[in-house]
Amino acid sequence: MTDTAAWPSERTGASPEAIMSHYDMGNDFFRLVLDPEMIYSCALFAPGDDLSAAQMRKLDHHIEAAGAANKSRVLDIGCGWGAMLRRLVDHAGVGHAVGLTLSPSQAQWIRKTPNPKIEVREQDWRDHKPERRYDAIVSVGAFEHFVHKGLDPRVKLDAYREFFAYCDKVLVTDGRLSLQTIAYSERTKVQPLLDKTFPDSDLPLEWEPIAAAEGTFSLIAARNDADHYYQTLVLWEQNLLANYDKAVALVGKERTDEFRRYLRLSGIGFRGGMVSLMRYSFRKKY
Ligand SMILES: C[S@@+](CC[C@H](N)C(=O)[O-])C[C@H]1O[C@@H](n2cnc3c(N)ncnc32)[C@H](O)[C@@H]1O
């Protein structure tokens, strides 16, 4: 793992500043909206699930899809507030879980409850050069940030290829990657509205991660759970409304209303089939 010349260096993703300004709206704000584990991505619902149960089900789905249970070393690319890291070491028997985030406040939040099996790094995956390979990789809700808008389609696909090449490089032979991302089902007439709803970065088209994985990974499964994101957004909005006055006291009325609008508009995208919630699992090729 020492041929550093081959590590990617060029930046095609959303800037750390753009990502930080969004996530660093404040931990206290997100506490009012999200489940107690602070999971900021689409849940996986079974009948009767509340938000918390559906979020745990989602974590377990990815742990299973990546074959991560009882493994020594697992990497979480885009670890948010660390729920996956905790689930891996506390419930799935993982020896050492490493999480990458670009948000300092997320990293501080995770470090507040020290756990010797958990390591969080404020680091872009492009800069993370581990000494040893990982046994499994999960990445949930981060892929959306890996390219910025306006790239030529070929350059965009190359940026995604760089991600799969990176995962290939840091994963053991036969290792698996479980990836969750929002995607456009197709470029549509309502593109300007979607671009406004997802402003920081560009989203992949559904097929782009599969195409970008060609040569490094083979696809095991892909599913579109757009209706699960709609359900998640409805529950986040309910939480926001139940805590509206507290949210306004924290970030002001304008940002609170803007965030509610963002939840609503995203919901329309998922409900109307313009936007998909893709969960892919891949196996590294020999
Ligand atoms: C929507 S949050 C999802 C967090 C978490 N996986 C969850 O489901 O709650 C996206 C996460 O990806 C991280 N992220 C975005 N781009 C990244 C990059 N290039 N390298 C590492 N982390 C990145 C952000 O800092 C944030 O922690």
The ligand as an SDF file (V2000), in Angstrom:
LIG
                    3D

 27 29  0  0  0  0  0  0  0  0999 V2000
  -25.5490   12.8560    3.9650 C   0  0  0  0  0  0  0  0  0  0  0  0
  -24.1680   12.5740    5.0300 S   0  0  0  0  0  0  0  0  0  0  0  0
  -24.4460   10.8740    5.3530 C   0  0  0  0  0  0  0  0  0  0  0  0
  -23.7710   10.4500    6.6090 C   0  0  0  0  0  0  0  0  0  0  0  0
  -24.0170    9.0190    7.0730 C   0  0  0  0  0  0  0  0  0  0  0  0
  -23.4740    8.0480    6.1610 N   0  0  0  0  0  0  0  0  0  0  0  0
  -25.4730    8.7800    7.3320 C   0  0  0  0  0  0  0  0  0  0  0  0
  -26.0740    7.9740    6.6280 O   0  0  0  0  0  0  0  0  0  0  0  0
  -26.0030    9.4130    8.2430 O   0  0  0  0  0  0  0  0  0  0  0  0
  -22.7550   12.6010    3.9220 C   0  0  0  0  0  0  0  0  0  0  0  0
  -21.4130   12.3690    4.5880 C   0  0  0  0  0  0  0  0  0  0  0  0
  -20.4160   12.2180    3.5720 O   0  0  0  0  0  0  0  0  0  0  0  0
  -19.2640   12.9600    3.9320 C   0  0  0  0  0  0  0  0  0  0  0  0
  -18.5150   13.2120    2.6870 N   0  0  0  0  0  0  0  0  0  0  0  0
  -18.9020   13.8610    1.5740 C   0  0  0  0  0  0  0  0  0  0  0  0
  -17.9180   13.8720    0.6430 N   0  0  0  0  0  0  0  0  0  0  0  0
  -16.8760   13.1890    1.1910 C   0  0  0  0  0  0  0  0  0  0  0  0
  -15.5680   12.8510    0.7320 C   0  0  0  0  0  0  0  0  0  0  0  0
  -15.1290   13.2290   -0.4590 N   0  0  0  0  0  0  0  0  0  0  0  0
  -14.7450   12.1450    1.5620 N   0  0  0  0  0  0  0  0  0  0  0  0
  -15.1770   11.7540    2.7920 C   0  0  0  0  0  0  0  0  0  0  0  0
  -16.4200   12.0460    3.2790 N   0  0  0  0  0  0  0  0  0  0  0  0
  -17.2520   12.7580    2.4880 C   0  0  0  0  0  0  0  0  0  0  0  0
  -19.8390   14.1780    4.6300 C   0  0  0  0  0  0  0  0  0  0  0  0
  -18.8650   14.8410    5.4230 O   0  0  0  0  0  0  0  0  0  0  0  0
  -20.9210   13.4990    5.4790 C   0  0  0  0  0  0  0  0  0  0  0  0
  -20.3530   12.9490    6.6470 O   0  0  0  0  0  0  0  0  0  0  0  0
  1  2  1  0
  2  3  1  0
  2 10  1  0
  3  4  1  0
  4  5  1  0
  5  6  1  0
  5  7  1  0
  7  8  2  0
  7  9  1  0
 10 11  1  0
 11 12  1  0
 11 26  1  0
 12 13  1  0
 13 14  1  0
 13 24  1  0
 14 15  1  0
 14 23  1  0
 15 16  2  0
 16 17  1  0
 17 18  1  0
 17 23  2  0
 18 19  1  0
 18 20  2  0
 20 21  1  0
 21 22  2  0
 22 23  1  0
 24 25  1  0
 24 26  1  0
 26 27  1  0
M  CHG  2   2   1   9  -1
M  END
$$$$
